[in-house]
Structures are given as C-alpha cells and as structure tokens.
Amino acid sequence: MNRLSAFALAAAIGIAAAPVAQAGELWRARGLEQPESALFDATNNRIIVSNIVGNPGEADGNGYLSVLSLDGKTITQHWTDGMDAPKGMAISGGKVYVADITKVRVVDLASGKLIASIVVPNAVFLNDMTSDHTGKVYVSDMLADTIYRIDGDRPELFVRDALLASPNGVFADGDRLIVASWGKGIKPDFSTAEPGGLLSVDLANKAVSPLPGAQKFADLDGVIAIGDTIYATAYMTGTLYRYKAGGAPEAVAHFKPGSADIGTDGKSILYVPLMNEGEVAALKLD
C-alpha cells in the first residue's frame, strides 16, 4: 500500500463539530493541535500529549509534545519541539519514546529535552508504542503489518504477520502484547474492506492470536488494559469499546471521529485524545 494513502486520514475525517460531554467525563483539555496520544506519567503525576500539527505522514518539523496536569490544565504547551508528526509514546528508563513516522524520538523524561532519534529501517508509518516489564519498547508499523522492538537504542523486527491487519494500538500486558488492528484493505478514505479487531502477541514465542469474540468489529486505534478489561478506540466513528475475555466488545462512550491512542492511570481513569477537536478528555470508569 502506498504510504500517501495514509496521509488522506486527516482530510478524510475533517474537523468535528462541538463536543458532547460523556457520562463519567471529568474534564477536557483544549487548545491542543491534533493530539494523537495521551500518556500518563506516573513518576511526575502528569499527562504527556503528542501533537501532530499537520499531515500525519509528513516530515515537516511541526510536531511537539505538551504536558497536562491531572486536572486537565496545560502545564507546558511546547514541552518538546523538533518532531514531525509524533504519535504513540512509551516510558522506559527515565525516557519517553515517541513514534514519529519512520523514527522513534527519545526524550528525557525529567527535562523534556530531545536527546536522540532512532531510525527504524524499512519503517513505513510508525504509530503506537508501549513498554514491557523488562523495559523493552515496542512500536507498531500500521502500514506494514509489523511490530518492532527497541532495546536501549537498537531497533529490531519483532513480528511481521498479515494477521496483525494494520496494527495500530499496542499495550504490554504481562507476557503478551495486546494489539488493536485497524483492519484489512485500507481505502483512500481510510475505511477498510474488512474492519479490525483485538489480538495478542506472545512476548516469548511471538505467536499472534485473535482474541475470541473481538474480531472484525471496528477500525481500531488506541488500546489499553486495566486488570482483565481491555479498552480500545475506533478512530473513524469515535467509539470507545470495552472487552473482557469470554464476552463481546461493548461500546461504552461515543465521541466525534478522531479518538486516538488512549492512556490510563492504570486504575480508573482513561485519557482520550480527540485528534480532530484539539482536545483530550478524561473519563472516570464505572
């Protein structure tokens, strides 16, 4: 698939209308610029947000990171500049790793200083990131059915499999990665011939397994897990889904199109970036 088709994403979705408050919504942070990912920083009790600012596939130097307080106030609008179209993020070893098209940016967690750029060979459209309990970092390549692993500053191919079906969201959960798939046959407007679903990848043997009852139901973007419950966003519709093993995905909130890589405090709050509205919404879970 031509990488340029991915760039139609922002134009195809368009700018959303006025926001509608969700049940359980605590606050909305406004004034962001195409926020794609919201990452909870437990060390410093804050939220780091990636801002694309333009074409999500263009190396234009416009992208940056912002920092929010836990009550949704902007602490620093331009915390880290010098990026192109930053998307998913992960924290490991006192550093923030940021997916940025074909590179992974490395930022000092304490200062926000950009300290390195890791080129990922053969990458097409790096998207979401996560870190496991050993500190290794993983990044999805949505347009290549691939997940890479980074140990320190060394990128390596972790798994490439058509079953991943345009992997977007990734979340390290014990001995597995949970993967949110966008789907197969991505069209110019970013709809799909076959919608995506939820999968797991075994960290030891790299086996890809569909999660039962959670296949071909939506074009999924971000994903996180809290306990035995998985939450995932569907960018094209703005729907937030909840899934537990043995059940079926259940829609629990509806936003305008553009809900992207969600974050969590790991307890009871979700942070949902609303890319087309320039906002991040905080939801208190039931």
Secondary structure, DSSP 4 states (H G I P E B T S, - for coil): --THHHHHHHHHH----S--PPTTEEEEE-S-SSEEEEEEETTTTEEEEEE--S-TT---S-EEEEEE-TTS-EEEEEEEEEESS---EEEETTEEEEEEBTEEEEEETTT--EEEEEE-TT-S-EEEEEE-TTS-EEEEETTTTEEEEEETTEEEEEEE-GGG-SEEEEEEETTEEEEEE-EEEE-TTS-EEEEB-EEEEETTT--EEEPTT-SSSB-EEEEEEETTEEEEEETTTTEEEEEETTS--EEEEE-SS-B-B-EE-SSSEEEEEETTTTEEEEEE--
